[in-house]
């Protein structure tokens, strides 16, 4: 199981992903009509919460968050003898990476940044320059702290937020069909499935430390 916690929660808000004004344009609501602004802001908060970070549907960090991932030990090696990387869930990575050894065998030790390379791939990876240190395996023997989020949200993320928020605004009460399935228009369902397939990141992270 992935052992991760939030060190610094987001200070930005859902309206930094999609503003109320942007959502109103999507819904074709005149900018002069403000009666729904509070409700639209609440809906945006609910939608971003549904998609964001730990427990979110996309396994992406939509609002800037600092995480700490814990490991029982450093990764081993692949079949070619090359050290395996540490993976950083809930991208995209902003930076501020710090690796600390906390195995109890010595004072907590922060690895020098020159000892590893961070690759900002779809799921960011940390590779040792030569090899990972040898430590005593124990729960939370290693911690990796990093900051994730978007400097600027891409079009697909914004579109998904607008689609979902628009659906919730137009359907303030769930319509229930047989087998307790919530009715969603066929067009919205297709659009959401398409965007979800493009944006969702697998949470099948490395399990060598389990």
C-alpha positions as CSV (number, residue, x, y, z in Angstrom):
1,X,0.0,0.0,0.0
2,X,1.2,3.5,-0.9
3,X,2.3,5.3,2.3
4,X,1.9,9.0,1.7
5,X,0.7,12.1,3.5
6,X,0.1,15.7,2.9
7,X,2.7,18.0,4.5
8,X,1.4,21.3,3.1
9,X,-2.2,21.5,1.9
10,X,-3.2,23.7,-1.0
11,X,-3.4,27.4,-0.5
12,X,-4.9,27.9,-4.0
13,X,-8.6,27.3,-4.7
14,X,-10.8,25.5,-7.2
15,X,-11.5,28.8,-8.9
16,X,-7.8,28.9,-9.8
17,X,-8.4,25.9,-12.0
18,X,-11.6,27.2,-13.6
19,X,-13.0,30.5,-12.6
20,X,-16.7,31.2,-12.1
21,X,-16.5,33.5,-15.1
22,X,-15.1,30.7,-17.2
23,X,-17.8,28.3,-16.1
24,X,-20.5,30.9,-16.8
25,X,-19.2,31.2,-20.4
26,X,-19.2,27.4,-20.7
27,X,-22.8,27.4,-19.5
28,X,-23.8,30.4,-21.6
29,X,-24.8,32.4,-18.6
30,X,-24.5,36.2,-19.1
31,X,-21.7,37.8,-17.1
32,X,-24.3,40.3,-15.8
33,X,-26.3,37.5,-14.1
34,X,-24.8,36.9,-10.7
35,X,-27.6,35.1,-9.0
36,X,-25.8,31.7,-9.4
37,X,-22.3,32.8,-8.7
38,X,-22.1,31.4,-5.1
39,X,-23.6,28.1,-6.2
40,X,-21.2,27.8,-9.2
41,X,-18.2,28.5,-6.9
42,X,-19.4,25.7,-4.5
43,X,-19.9,23.3,-7.4
44,X,-16.4,24.1,-8.7
45,X,-15.0,23.3,-5.3
46,X,-16.8,19.9,-5.2
47,X,-15.6,19.0,-8.7
48,X,-12.0,19.8,-8.1
49,X,-12.1,17.9,-4.8
50,X,-13.5,14.9,-6.7
51,X,-10.5,15.0,-9.1
52,X,-7.6,16.3,-7.0
53,X,-4.8,14.5,-5.3
54,X,-5.0,11.7,-2.8
55,X,-8.4,10.0,-3.3
56,X,-9.1,12.0,-6.4
57,X,-10.3,10.4,-9.5
58,X,-7.4,11.4,-11.8
59,X,-4.4,10.7,-9.4
60,X,-3.2,14.1,-10.3
61,X,-2.5,17.2,-8.1
62,X,-4.7,20.0,-9.4
63,X,-4.0,22.3,-6.4
64,X,-0.4,22.9,-5.3
65,X,0.4,20.4,-2.5
66,X,3.5,19.2,-0.7
67,X,3.6,15.5,0.0
68,X,5.8,13.1,1.9
69,X,6.1,9.6,0.6
70,X,7.4,7.0,3.0
71,X,9.4,3.8,2.0
72,X,10.5,0.8,4.0
73,X,13.8,0.8,2.1
74,X,15.5,2.1,-1.0
75,X,14.6,0.4,-4.3
76,X,16.5,-2.7,-5.4
77,X,17.8,-3.4,-9.0
78,X,16.2,-4.5,-12.2
79,X,17.2,-7.6,-14.1
80,X,20.1,-5.8,-15.7
81,X,21.5,-4.7,-12.3
82,X,20.5,-1.1,-12.7
83,X,19.0,0.6,-9.6
84,X,15.3,1.1,-9.7
85,X,13.9,4.6,-9.3
86,X,11.7,6.0,-6.6
87,X,8.3,7.1,-8.2
88,X,6.5,10.2,-7.1
89,X,2.7,9.8,-7.2
90,X,0.1,12.5,-7.9
91,X,2.0,14.6,-10.5
92,X,2.8,17.0,-12.1
93,X,6.0,17.6,-10.1
94,X,6.9,21.2,-9.3
95,X,10.1,20.5,-7.3
96,X,11.4,20.9,-3.8
97,X,12.5,17.2,-3.7
98,X,14.2,16.0,-0.5
99,X,15.1,12.5,0.5
100,X,15.7,11.6,4.1
101,X,16.9,8.4,5.8
102,X,15.0,7.8,9.0
103,X,15.8,4.1,9.7
104,X,16.9,4.7,13.3
105,X,20.5,3.4,12.8
106,X,22.0,6.9,12.8
107,X,20.8,10.5,13.0
108,X,18.3,11.5,10.3
109,X,20.3,12.0,7.1
110,X,19.2,14.1,4.2
111,X,20.7,12.9,0.9
112,X,22.7,15.4,-1.1
113,X,20.8,16.5,-4.2
114,X,23.9,15.8,-6.2
115,X,23.5,12.1,-5.4
116,X,20.3,11.6,-7.4
117,X,18.6,12.9,-10.6
118,X,14.9,13.8,-10.8
119,X,13.2,13.0,-14.1
120,X,10.0,14.9,-14.5
121,X,8.1,12.3,-16.6
122,X,4.4,11.6,-16.5
123,X,4.9,9.9,-13.1
124,X,8.2,11.6,-11.9
125,X,11.1,9.3,-11.1
126,X,14.2,9.8,-8.8
127,X,17.3,7.9,-10.0
128,X,20.5,7.5,-8.0
129,X,23.7,8.8,-9.7
130,X,25.5,5.6,-8.8
131,X,23.6,3.5,-6.2
132,X,21.0,3.9,-3.4
133,X,22.4,3.9,0.1
134,X,22.3,0.6,2.1
135,X,20.0,1.0,5.1
136,X,18.1,-1.1,7.6
137,X,14.6,-1.8,6.3
138,X,11.9,-0.6,8.6
139,X,8.5,1.1,8.4
140,X,9.1,4.6,7.1
141,X,12.8,4.2,7.0
142,X,13.0,6.6,4.0
143,X,10.9,9.7,3.3
144,X,10.7,11.7,0.1
145,X,9.2,15.2,0.3
146,X,8.1,17.0,-2.8
147,X,5.7,19.6,-4.2
148,X,3.3,18.9,-7.0
149,X,0.7,20.9,-8.9
150,X,0.2,23.0,-12.0
151,X,1.8,26.3,-12.9
152,X,-0.9,26.5,-15.5
153,X,-3.8,24.0,-15.9
154,X,-4.0,22.5,-19.4
155,X,-7.0,22.5,-21.6
156,X,-8.1,18.9,-20.9
157,X,-8.1,19.4,-17.1
158,X,-10.1,22.7,-17.4
159,X,-12.5,21.1,-19.9
160,X,-13.2,18.1,-17.5
161,X,-13.8,20.4,-14.6
162,X,-16.3,22.5,-16.7
163,X,-18.1,19.4,-18.0
164,X,-18.6,18.0,-14.6
165,X,-19.5,21.4,-13.0
166,X,-22.0,22.0,-15.8
167,X,-23.6,18.6,-15.3
168,X,-24.0,19.2,-11.5
169,X,-25.4,22.7,-12.1
170,X,-28.0,21.5,-14.6
171,X,-28.8,18.4,-12.5
172,X,-29.1,19.7,-8.9
173,X,-31.0,16.5,-8.0
174,X,-29.8,13.0,-9.1
175,X,-32.1,11.2,-11.5
176,X,-32.1,7.5,-10.5
177,X,-32.6,4.7,-13.0
178,X,-33.0,1.0,-12.4
179,X,-30.0,-0.6,-10.7
180,X,-29.4,2.7,-8.8
181,X,-27.4,4.2,-11.7
182,X,-27.4,8.0,-11.9
183,X,-28.7,9.4,-15.2
184,X,-26.1,11.3,-17.1
185,X,-26.7,12.5,-20.6
186,X,-25.1,10.3,-23.3
187,X,-23.0,13.2,-24.6
188,X,-21.7,14.2,-21.2
189,X,-20.9,10.6,-20.4
190,X,-18.9,10.2,-23.7
191,X,-17.0,13.4,-23.2
192,X,-16.2,12.5,-19.6
193,X,-15.0,9.0,-20.5
194,X,-12.8,10.5,-23.2
195,X,-11.2,13.1,-20.9
196,X,-10.8,10.6,-18.1
197,X,-9.0,8.2,-20.4
198,X,-6.6,11.0,-21.5
199,X,-6.0,12.3,-18.0
200,X,-6.2,9.5,-15.4
201,X,-2.8,8.2,-14.2
202,X,-2.6,4.6,-13.0
203,X,-2.0,4.2,-9.3
204,X,-0.2,0.9,-9.7
205,X,3.0,2.4,-8.3
206,X,6.1,0.4,-7.5
207,X,5.6,-2.3,-4.9
208,X,9.1,-3.3,-4.1
209,X,8.9,-1.6,-0.7
210,X,5.7,-3.4,0.5
